[in-house]
Amino acid sequence: MQNLVRTSKKMGDFFHSSISKNTCIDFHNHVAPPIIIQGPIVHSVSKDRITALENKLIAVKDGKIVALEDSECMDEIRRMIGDNFIFFKLEPGMFLCPGFIDGHIHAPQFPNVGLGMDKSLLDWLSTYTIPLEKKYKDVNFSETVYNYVVDTTLKCGTTTACYFSTIFKNNSKLLAEIVRRKGQRALIGKVNMNQNSVLDYFEETDESLKETEEFVKDVFELNSSLVEPVITPRFAISCDKDLLKKLGSLAEKYDLYVQSHISENLEEIKLTMELFPDCANYADVYDKAGLLTNKTILAHGVHLLDDELLLLSRRGTAIVHCPNSNTYLKSGLCDVKRLLDNKIKVALGTDVSGGISLSIMDAMRTTLATSNHLSILGKQVKPLTYHEAFYLATLGGAEALNKEKTIGNFQVGKDFDALVVDMEVKVGSMSCSLATHNLLELVQKFIYLGDDRNIKMVFVQGKPVVNK
């Protein structure tokens, strides 16, 4: 038995002697032993309130949570999982929370983070984004960037990510392979575009469909319970009606997720309606193509009409709130409360590189800031709370992906996707944490002030994929 202490000895060293900061492990083939962790636990079981449990035992076997009990129940848990387990007791200032879910991130755009923030969406896409994405024909360049993105998102606590790749099939497959090897849970999408692009960065319709179906089969052949393909039309502007409909049929054929963008920017909406004059609104474009389902996740939704909210709610389609990019690309302030009030599922997204951070902690903070701004402007009676932001980053994200039966909190039977958070890290703003702060106060400080340095360890499906 070991305490999880702040020493050079890493928690993961007890799991596997070769797991270290500088060692690459293929987590797909790595088997983690049963574990029991004792200490403070926080998670959401509802939208409005974080559940804070001061001293609990959580037991994990075969990657799944098999018990969440009071600390006095050790003997009972040992009988349940046997004697061959690893035990850790969290030190003061540490707590366990669910892994974060990033509902929208463009992996190839990471080198552009911080560039073009003086531009609006469509100008930014043609000036910065498309020229960069064309470079991903280069396998070495792709591998360097994708390894960094997956490593960094994991270190920031993202246990589940919904990635856009590029239009290139092999490049997209490479991202799926890297994610699988590093042990992250992810949806990976090969982007589809057959019109309205620059620098010849688009595909012919038949080529796009053929390569997308091949990509789907390639991901299935990885035989991973964590990595799934997702149909990914970039947005309505970049795909004609025929391609959208055929992508809808492909999603139905394989029962796939769909991801795209919607109503991010007023100029984008205007151009979309000019391209699809027979559609009632932006959401209707996707609906007529069969792309609005309960497995569809659409980024932004800043300027959705009331009729669109009703349609999305009926279809069970989710919106991914990307407050950082909405601000920096000057797209607008998304009213998340309006979405939730209309029974629309909402996740948070970093939207790199429209967003400037790979961290969902940043998305929580900017979500709260955006809500405050709407309240100041009189467009929200009451702003979102930190409890609600935490829910959106965890259980809300799981619900948006229809994965709430698998991930999102620590209910028995779910996969153990979790973060060990250390609020005693003496860096920057974290140095102001006091021993007198209660558990919920530590969670508040983590949400408002924390960063990747506070995340000591990351688990996905019971495996320690980050070990600091």
C-alpha positions as CSV (number, residue, x, y, z in Angstrom):
1,M,0.0,0.0,0.0
2,Q,1.2,3.5,-0.9
3,N,0.3,7.1,-0.2
4,L,0.3,9.2,-3.3
5,V,2.9,11.6,-2.2
6,R,4.7,14.6,-3.7
7,T,8.0,13.0,-4.4
8,S,10.1,11.9,-7.4
9,K,8.4,8.5,-7.2
10,K,5.5,8.5,-9.7
11,M,2.2,6.9,-9.1
12,G,2.5,5.1,-12.4
13,D,5.7,3.4,-11.3
14,F,3.7,1.2,-9.1
15,F,1.6,0.1,-12.1
16,H,4.3,-0.7,-14.5
17,S,8.0,-0.3,-14.0
18,S,8.5,1.0,-17.5
19,I,5.9,3.8,-17.3
20,S,7.8,7.1,-17.0
21,K,7.8,10.5,-18.3
22,N,10.1,9.6,-21.2
23,T,8.8,6.2,-22.1
24,C,6.3,5.4,-24.8
25,I,3.8,2.7,-23.8
26,D,1.2,1.3,-26.2
27,F,-1.7,1.6,-23.8
28,H,-4.0,-0.4,-26.1
29,N,-2.0,-3.5,-25.1
30,H,-1.2,-2.4,-21.6
31,V,-3.2,-4.2,-18.8
32,A,-3.7,-2.3,-15.6
33,P,-4.2,-4.2,-12.3
34,P,-7.2,-3.6,-10.0
35,I,-6.8,-0.4,-8.0
36,I,-8.3,1.2,-4.9
37,I,-7.9,4.9,-4.3
38,Q,-8.9,6.5,-1.0
39,G,-9.5,10.2,-0.6
40,P,-11.7,13.1,-1.5
41,I,-13.8,12.7,-4.7
42,V,-15.8,15.2,-6.7
43,H,-18.2,14.6,-9.6
44,S,-21.5,15.7,-11.0
45,V,-24.6,13.6,-10.7
46,S,-26.8,16.6,-11.8
47,K,-26.3,19.9,-13.7
48,D,-26.7,22.2,-10.8
49,R,-24.5,20.9,-8.0
50,I,-21.0,19.3,-7.7
51,T,-21.1,16.3,-5.4
52,A,-18.2,16.5,-3.0
53,L,-17.3,13.3,-1.1
54,E,-14.7,13.9,1.6
55,N,-13.2,10.5,2.3
56,K,-14.2,7.6,0.0
57,L,-12.8,4.4,-1.5
58,I,-13.2,3.9,-5.2
59,A,-12.3,0.5,-6.6
60,V,-11.5,-0.2,-10.2
61,K,-11.3,-3.6,-12.0
62,D,-10.9,-4.3,-15.7
63,G,-11.1,-0.6,-16.3
64,K,-14.5,-0.2,-14.7
65,I,-15.6,1.3,-11.3
66,V,-16.8,-1.6,-9.2
67,A,-17.3,0.2,-5.9
68,L,-17.6,3.7,-4.4
69,E,-17.9,3.3,-0.7
70,D,-17.1,4.9,2.7
71,S,-13.5,4.5,3.8
72,E,-14.6,1.9,6.4
73,C,-15.5,-0.6,3.7
74,M,-12.0,-1.7,2.7
75,D,-12.5,-5.3,3.8
76,E,-15.7,-5.6,1.8
77,I,-14.1,-4.1,-1.3
78,R,-11.1,-6.4,-0.9
79,R,-13.4,-9.4,-0.9
80,M,-14.9,-8.0,-4.1
81,I,-11.8,-7.5,-6.2
82,G,-9.3,-10.0,-4.5
83,D,-5.9,-9.4,-2.9
84,N,-4.0,-8.6,-6.1
85,F,-4.6,-4.8,-6.3
86,I,-2.8,-1.5,-5.9
87,F,-3.9,0.9,-3.1
88,F,-3.3,4.6,-3.0
89,K,-4.3,7.2,-0.4
90,L,-4.4,10.7,-1.6
91,E,-2.5,13.3,0.3
92,P,-4.1,16.4,1.8
93,G,-4.9,18.9,-1.0
94,M,-5.5,16.2,-3.5
95,F,-8.8,15.0,-4.9
96,L,-10.1,12.8,-7.6
97,C,-12.4,14.1,-10.4
98,P,-13.7,12.8,-13.7
99,G,-11.7,13.2,-16.9
100,F,-12.5,16.2,-19.1
101,I,-14.3,15.9,-22.4
102,D,-13.3,18.1,-25.3
103,G,-16.2,18.1,-27.7
104,H,-14.5,20.0,-30.5
105,I,-10.8,20.3,-31.4
106,H,-8.9,20.6,-34.7
107,A,-5.7,18.6,-34.1
108,P,-3.9,19.8,-37.3
109,Q,-4.4,23.4,-36.4
110,F,-2.3,23.4,-33.3
111,P,0.7,25.1,-34.9
112,N,-1.5,28.1,-35.6
113,V,-2.5,28.7,-32.0
114,G,-2.3,32.5,-31.3
115,L,-2.2,33.4,-35.0
116,G,-4.9,35.4,-36.9
117,M,-6.9,36.4,-33.9
118,D,-7.4,39.8,-35.5
119,K,-9.5,38.3,-38.3
120,S,-13.0,37.0,-38.5
121,L,-13.9,33.4,-39.1
122,L,-14.0,33.1,-43.0
123,D,-10.9,35.3,-43.5
124,W,-9.0,33.4,-40.8
125,L,-9.9,30.1,-42.5
126,S,-8.5,31.1,-45.9
127,T,-5.5,33.0,-44.6
128,Y,-4.2,30.6,-41.9
129,T,-6.1,27.4,-41.5
130,I,-6.3,26.0,-45.0
131,P,-2.7,26.7,-45.9
132,L,-1.6,24.9,-42.7
133,E,-3.9,21.9,-43.2
134,K,-2.4,21.3,-46.7
135,K,0.9,20.6,-45.1
136,Y,-0.4,17.4,-43.5
137,K,0.4,15.4,-46.7
138,D,3.8,15.2,-45.0
139,V,3.7,12.2,-42.7
140,N,6.7,13.4,-40.5
141,F,5.1,16.8,-40.0
142,S,1.8,15.1,-39.1
143,E,3.3,12.7,-36.7
144,T,5.2,15.4,-34.8
145,V,2.2,17.7,-34.4
146,Y,-0.3,14.9,-33.6
147,N,2.0,13.3,-30.9
148,Y,2.3,16.7,-29.3
149,V,-1.4,17.5,-29.4
150,V,-2.5,14.1,-27.9
151,D,0.2,14.3,-25.2
152,T,-0.7,17.8,-24.3
153,T,-4.4,17.3,-24.2
154,L,-3.9,14.3,-21.9
155,K,-1.7,16.3,-19.6
156,C,-4.4,18.9,-19.5
157,G,-6.9,16.3,-18.3
158,T,-8.7,15.6,-21.6
159,T,-9.6,11.9,-21.4
160,T,-12.1,12.1,-24.3
161,A,-11.6,14.3,-27.4
162,C,-13.6,14.8,-30.6
163,Y,-10.9,15.5,-33.2
164,F,-11.2,17.0,-36.7
165,S,-8.3,15.9,-38.8
166,T,-7.7,16.9,-42.5
167,I,-9.1,15.9,-45.8
168,F,-6.3,13.4,-46.2
169,K,-7.3,9.8,-45.3
170,N,-3.8,8.5,-44.4
171,N,-3.1,11.5,-42.2
172,S,-6.5,11.0,-40.4
173,K,-5.7,7.3,-39.9
174,L,-2.3,8.3,-38.4
175,L,-4.1,10.5,-35.8
176,A,-6.3,7.5,-34.9
177,E,-3.3,5.3,-34.5
178,I,-1.5,7.8,-32.2
179,V,-4.6,8.3,-30.1
180,R,-5.0,4.5,-29.7
181,R,-1.4,4.0,-28.8
182,K,-1.4,6.8,-26.2
183,G,-4.7,5.5,-24.6
184,Q,-7.0,8.5,-25.1
185,R,-10.7,8.1,-25.7
186,A,-11.6,9.8,-29.0
187,L,-13.8,10.4,-32.0
188,I,-11.6,11.0,-35.1
189,G,-13.0,12.6,-38.2
190,K,-11.5,12.8,-41.7
191,V,-12.7,16.2,-43.0
192,N,-15.0,16.4,-46.1
193,M,-14.9,19.4,-48.4
194,N,-15.8,19.6,-52.1
195,Q,-16.4,23.3,-52.7
196,N,-15.6,26.9,-51.6
197,S,-12.0,26.3,-50.5
198,V,-8.7,27.9,-51.4
199,L,-5.3,26.6,-52.6
200,D,-7.0,23.5,-54.2
201,Y,-7.7,22.1,-50.7
202,F,-10.8,20.2,-51.5
203,E,-11.9,16.8,-52.9
204,E,-14.1,15.5,-55.7
205,T,-17.4,14.1,-54.3
206,D,-16.7,10.5,-55.2
207,E,-13.2,10.6,-53.9
208,S,-14.3,12.2,-50.6
209,L,-16.9,9.5,-50.0
210,K,-14.6,6.6,-51.0
211,E,-11.8,7.8,-48.8
212,T,-14.1,8.5,-45.9
213,E,-15.6,5.0,-46.0
214,E,-12.1,3.5,-46.2
215,F,-11.0,5.6,-43.3
216,V,-14.1,4.4,-41.3
217,K,-13.0,0.8,-42.0
218,D,-9.4,1.5,-41.1
219,V,-10.4,2.8,-37.7
220,F,-12.7,-0.2,-37.1
221,E,-9.7,-2.4,-37.9
222,L,-7.7,-0.8,-35.0
223,N,-10.1,-2.9,-32.8
224,S,-10.1,-0.3,-30.1
225,S,-13.0,0.3,-27.6
226,L,-11.7,3.9,-27.2
227,V,-11.2,5.2,-30.7
228,E,-14.2,5.7,-33.1
229,P,-14.6,7.2,-36.6
230,V,-16.9,10.2,-37.0
231,I,-18.4,11.6,-40.2
232,T,-17.0,15.1,-40.5
233,P,-18.3,17.6,-43.1
234,R,-16.3,20.7,-42.3
235,F,-19.4,22.9,-42.5
236,A,-22.3,23.4,-44.9
237,I,-20.3,26.0,-46.9
238,S,-17.6,23.5,-47.9
239,C,-19.9,20.7,-48.9
240,D,-22.6,20.7,-51.6
241,K,-26.0,19.1,-51.1
242,D,-25.1,15.8,-52.8
243,L,-22.0,15.3,-50.6
244,L,-23.9,16.1,-47.5
245,K,-26.7,13.7,-48.3
246,K,-24.3,10.9,-49.1
247,L,-22.4,11.5,-45.9
248,G,-25.7,11.2,-44.1
249,S,-26.3,7.9,-45.7
250,L,-22.8,6.7,-44.8
251,A,-23.4,7.7,-41.2
252,E,-26.6,5.7,-41.2
253,K,-25.0,2.7,-42.8
254,Y,-22.3,2.3,-40.1
255,D,-24.3,3.9,-37.2
256,L,-21.6,6.6,-36.9
257,Y,-21.3,9.9,-35.0
258,V,-21.5,13.1,-37.1
259,Q,-19.6,16.3,-36.2
260,S,-19.6,19.7,-37.9
261,H,-20.1,23.4,-37.3
262,I,-23.3,25.5,-37.1
263,S,-24.2,29.2,-36.7
264,E,-20.8,30.3,-35.6
265,N,-20.6,33.6,-37.4
266,L,-23.2,35.9,-39.1
267,E,-21.3,36.0,-42.3
268,E,-21.1,32.2,-42.4
269,I,-24.8,31.9,-41.8
270,K,-25.6,34.4,-44.6
271,L,-23.4,32.5,-47.1
272,T,-24.9,29.2,-46.1
273,M,-28.4,30.4,-46.8
274,E,-27.3,31.7,-50.2
275,L,-25.9,28.3,-51.0
276,F,-29.0,26.4,-49.8
277,P,-31.9,28.7,-50.6
278,D,-34.4,25.8,-50.4
279,C,-33.6,25.3,-46.7
280,A,-35.5,27.1,-43.9
281,N,-32.4,27.7,-41.8
282,Y,-28.9,26.5,-41.2
283,A,-30.0,23.5,-39.1
284,D,-32.4,22.5,-41.9
285,V,-29.4,22.1,-44.3
286,Y,-28.1,19.3,-42.1
287,D,-31.5,17.9,-41.4
288,K,-32.4,17.5,-45.1
289,A,-29.2,15.6,-45.6
290,G,-30.0,13.2,-42.7
291,L,-27.1,14.5,-40.7
292,L,-29.1,15.6,-37.6
293,T,-29.3,12.6,-35.2
294,N,-28.8,11.9,-31.5
295,K,-25.2,11.1,-32.4
296,T,-24.5,14.5,-34.0
297,I,-22.4,17.1,-32.3
298,L,-22.3,20.6,-33.8
299,A,-19.8,23.2,-32.7
300,H,-20.8,26.8,-31.7
301,G,-24.5,27.4,-32.2
302,V,-24.0,31.0,-31.3
303,H,-26.8,32.5,-33.4
304,L,-29.4,29.7,-33.5
305,L,-33.0,30.6,-34.2
306,D,-35.8,29.4,-32.0
307,D,-37.0,27.0,-34.8
308,E,-33.5,25.6,-35.0
309,L,-33.4,25.0,-31.2
310,L,-36.7,23.1,-31.5
311,L,-35.4,21.0,-34.4
312,L,-32.1,20.2,-32.6
313,S,-33.9,19.2,-29.4
314,R,-36.2,16.9,-31.3
315,R,-33.3,15.2,-33.1
316,G,-31.3,14.8,-29.9
317,T,-28.4,16.7,-31.5
318,A,-25.8,18.3,-29.2
319,I,-24.1,21.7,-29.3
320,V,-20.4,22.1,-28.4
321,H,-19.9,25.5,-26.7
322,C,-16.5,27.0,-27.7
323,P,-16.3,30.2,-25.8
324,N,-12.7,30.9,-26.4
325,S,-12.8,30.9,-30.2
326,N,-16.2,32.6,-30.2
327,T,-14.5,35.5,-28.4
328,Y,-11.2,35.6,-30.3
329,L,-12.7,35.2,-33.7
330,K,-15.4,37.8,-32.7
331,S,-18.2,35.4,-33.6
332,G,-20.5,36.2,-30.7
333,L,-21.6,35.3,-27.2
334,C,-23.3,31.9,-27.1
335,D,-26.2,31.7,-24.5
336,V,-25.7,28.3,-23.0
337,K,-28.6,28.7,-20.6
338,R,-30.9,29.2,-23.6
339,L,-29.6,25.9,-25.1
340,L,-30.1,24.0,-21.9
341,D,-33.5,25.6,-21.3
342,N,-34.5,24.2,-24.7
343,K,-33.3,20.7,-23.7
344,I,-30.3,20.7,-25.9
345,K,-27.3,18.7,-24.8
346,V,-24.2,20.8,-24.4
347,A,-20.5,19.9,-24.2
348,L,-17.5,22.2,-24.0
349,G,-14.8,22.5,-26.7
350,T,-11.4,24.1,-27.0
351,D,-11.8,24.6,-30.8
352,V,-8.0,24.9,-31.3
353,S,-6.8,26.9,-33.1
354,G,-9.7,29.3,-33.2
355,G,-9.4,28.8,-29.4
356,I,-6.0,29.5,-28.0
357,S,-5.8,26.8,-25.4
358,L,-5.8,23.0,-25.4
359,S,-7.2,22.9,-21.9
360,I,-10.9,22.3,-21.0
361,M,-10.1,24.2,-17.8
362,D,-9.7,27.3,-19.9
363,A,-13.1,26.4,-21.6
364,M,-14.7,26.3,-18.2
365,R,-13.4,29.7,-17.3
366,T,-14.3,31.3,-20.5
367,T,-17.8,29.7,-20.4
368,L,-18.3,31.4,-17.0
369,A,-16.9,34.7,-18.3
370,T,-19.2,34.6,-21.4
371,S,-22.2,33.9,-19.2
372,N,-21.3,36.8,-16.9
373,H,-21.0,39.1,-20.0
374,L,-24.5,38.0,-21.1
375,S,-25.8,38.7,-17.7
376,I,-24.3,42.1,-17.6
377,L,-25.8,42.9,-21.0
378,G,-29.2,41.8,-19.6
379,K,-29.5,38.7,-21.9
380,Q,-29.3,36.3,-19.0
381,V,-31.2,36.8,-15.7
382,K,-28.6,34.7,-13.8
383,P,-25.2,33.6,-15.1
384,L,-23.9,30.0,-15.0
385,T,-22.2,28.8,-11.9
386,Y,-18.9,26.9,-11.5
387,H,-21.0,23.9,-10.6
388,E,-22.6,24.0,-14.1
389,A,-19.3,24.6,-15.9
390,F,-17.8,21.6,-14.2
391,Y,-20.9,19.5,-15.2
392,L,-20.5,20.7,-18.9
393,A,-16.8,19.6,-18.8
394,T,-17.6,16.1,-17.5
395,L,-21.1,14.6,-17.3
396,G,-22.6,17.1,-19.7
397,G,-20.0,16.3,-22.3
398,A,-20.7,12.6,-21.8
399,E,-24.4,13.2,-22.3
400,A,-23.7,15.2,-25.4
401,L,-21.8,12.2,-26.8
402,N,-24.5,9.7,-25.7
403,K,-21.8,8.2,-23.5
404,E,-23.2,9.0,-20.1
405,K,-23.6,5.3,-19.4
406,T,-19.9,4.8,-19.9
407,I,-18.1,8.0,-18.7
408,G,-18.8,11.4,-17.1
409,N,-18.8,10.6,-13.4
410,F,-17.9,7.9,-10.9
411,Q,-21.1,5.9,-10.8
412,V,-20.5,2.2,-10.4
413,G,-20.3,0.4,-13.7
414,K,-18.8,3.2,-15.6
415,D,-15.3,3.3,-17.1
416,F,-12.7,4.8,-14.8
417,D,-11.7,8.0,-16.7
418,A,-10.3,10.2,-13.9
419,L,-7.8,12.9,-12.8
420,V,-5.8,13.1,-9.7
421,V,-5.7,16.8,-8.9
422,D,-3.1,18.3,-6.5
423,M,-3.9,21.7,-5.2
424,E,-0.7,21.9,-3.1
425,V,1.4,22.5,-6.2
426,K,3.4,25.7,-5.3
427,V,3.3,27.5,-8.6
428,G,1.7,30.8,-9.5
429,S,-1.8,31.4,-8.2
430,M,-1.9,27.9,-6.7
431,S,0.3,29.0,-3.8
432,C,-2.6,30.8,-2.2
433,S,-4.5,27.6,-1.3
434,L,-4.8,27.1,2.4
435,A,-5.2,24.1,4.6
436,T,-8.5,25.6,5.8
437,H,-10.1,25.5,2.4
438,N,-12.8,22.9,2.2
439,L,-13.1,20.5,-0.8
440,L,-15.5,22.6,-2.8
441,E,-13.3,25.6,-2.3
442,L,-10.4,23.6,-3.7
443,V,-12.5,22.7,-6.7
444,Q,-13.4,26.4,-7.2
445,K,-9.7,27.3,-7.1
446,F,-8.9,24.5,-9.6
447,I,-11.6,25.7,-12.0
448,Y,-10.7,29.4,-11.8
449,L,-6.9,29.2,-11.3
450,G,-5.7,25.7,-12.1
451,D,-3.7,24.4,-15.1
452,D,-2.0,21.2,-16.2
453,R,0.6,21.4,-13.4
454,N,-2.2,20.6,-10.9
455,I,-3.0,17.4,-12.7
456,K,-0.8,14.7,-11.2
457,M,-2.2,11.7,-13.0
458,V,-4.7,10.8,-15.7
459,F,-6.6,7.5,-16.1
460,V,-8.5,6.3,-19.1
461,Q,-10.4,3.1,-18.7
462,G,-8.5,2.4,-15.6
463,K,-5.0,2.8,-17.2
464,P,-2.6,5.5,-16.0
465,V,-1.9,7.4,-19.3
466,V,-0.3,10.4,-17.7
467,N,2.1,10.1,-14.8
468,K,3.8,13.2,-13.5
